[in-house]
Amino acid sequence: MTDLRRRIPSVDRLLADERAVEWSCRYGRDVVRNALRDAIGRQRILAVEGTAMPDAGSILEETEARLRERARPGLRRVLNGTGVVLHTNLGRAPLPEEALAALRSIARGYCNLEFDLGGGERGSRHDHCSALLRELTGSEAALVVNNNAAAVALVVNEFAQGREVIVSRGELVEIGGSFRVPELVERAGGRLVEVGTTNRTRITDYRRAIGDRTGLILKVHPSNYRIHGFVEEVALEELAELGHSHGLPVANDLGSGLLLGHLLPLLPAEPAPRDAAAAGAAVVTWSGDKLLGGPQAGVIHGTEAAVARLRGNPLLRAFRVDKLTIAALEATLRLHANPEAAADRIPAVAMLREPAASVRARATAALSHCPAVVEQGLEVRPLESLVGGGAYPEVVLESAGWASAGRSAGLLEERCRAADPPLIGRIEGDAFCIDFRTIRPGEERDVASIVTRAWGPS
């Protein structure tokens, strides 16, 4: 056994190999050295076990595999075959080409992030999307932070730090990742006051709860669940009137934020940011990466006085967005200013608008990219898609896609998930399914190639 181990070449000898020299230029000499040591350690174990004969070639092959795996980015592109359009685990909304172009333009050099080109003085990053948001929402002022939870936290902290926040019990939602509105309010410095019951809250409940310690009335749109039956809630107009009569701001958290409802005719009506502002809310908050179809961001708009206070809050620095988010969001908002362009060029919007017949036609046509043996083992069947992202919890969209037949669904799913790029689908019954609503036009050949490779011997 000792003699076998002595056949393992030294690290220095292996580093002199022309392949290792090339790797050192690409990855760094120390990185290659460590990878060689790991591979040698494994060879030593195999030699002791007597299961392999140590040699330089196998060590270098294992080292190359380790280096490639190490160089692979942790954040990777995947193909979404789940049918969930705003899939939080898969990054929610894909960005439109206009947003990608804006990202490339801004990321490659310097920009006027906080520089006033007109006056030659320091400017504010919060001005860049403000005019567009005012135009699209009809509000007096607007502000962007890094996500909607930050937007709500900033509002609560500014208007109710050390004071009471009145919220209906039926609106105490839990959002993704186990973040709950009551906990968010508490951590932001407010003291939650629950009014009404789970299913019924009246204006008198709010009126009775107002006192000397009240700082804010918060209305939360329950975008990720629904209550049916014996239900009653207070209209935002009534709350705004009540708040105004007591000198209290009313904030409306819309969550998903469907800016232009007519863009999604297949979906039920949702509270719109413009309507919330017109109803008298001092502040309205919603997400940029859900139904807007842009980057992760928290949008805040409302009265000039309310937004001015938020701009002066020290927490705004912790919640501020970077230049890339601003660039992508501004490009997405410009598309919404032209609804016809938004319908076709914002990927999430286009996916949610696509009729089931069109999805089925794309899935059927994509089969032609598969070899006959694979094509014969797949069927195009009706499927059901979801909006995702905590929006429209009860809405199911008719869709279509591939379903495997006579193949292990679990093995197929595993192999597709291990591909490069990974293809993520779902298992229904005994079939592995790929929903083509979330397979974007142009990705069909990639999907066919991945499934074909995964179809190999079981």
Beta strands, then each sheet from edge to edge (+ up, - down):
strand 1: 79-80
strand 2: 84-86
strand 3: 115-116
strand 4: 121-122
strand 5: 141-145
strand 6: 164-168
strand 7: 174-175
strand 8: 179-180
strand 9: 191-195
strand 10: 214-220
strand 11: 250-255
strand 12: 283-287
strand 13: 298-302
strand 14: 378-388
strand 15: 391-404
strand 16: 423-424
strand 17: 426-428
strand 18: 431-435
sheet 1: 1+ 16+
sheet 2: 2+ 14+ 15- 18+ 17-
sheet 3: 3+ 4-
sheet 4: 5+ 13- 12+ 11+ 10+ 6+ 9+
sheet 5: 7+ 8-
end
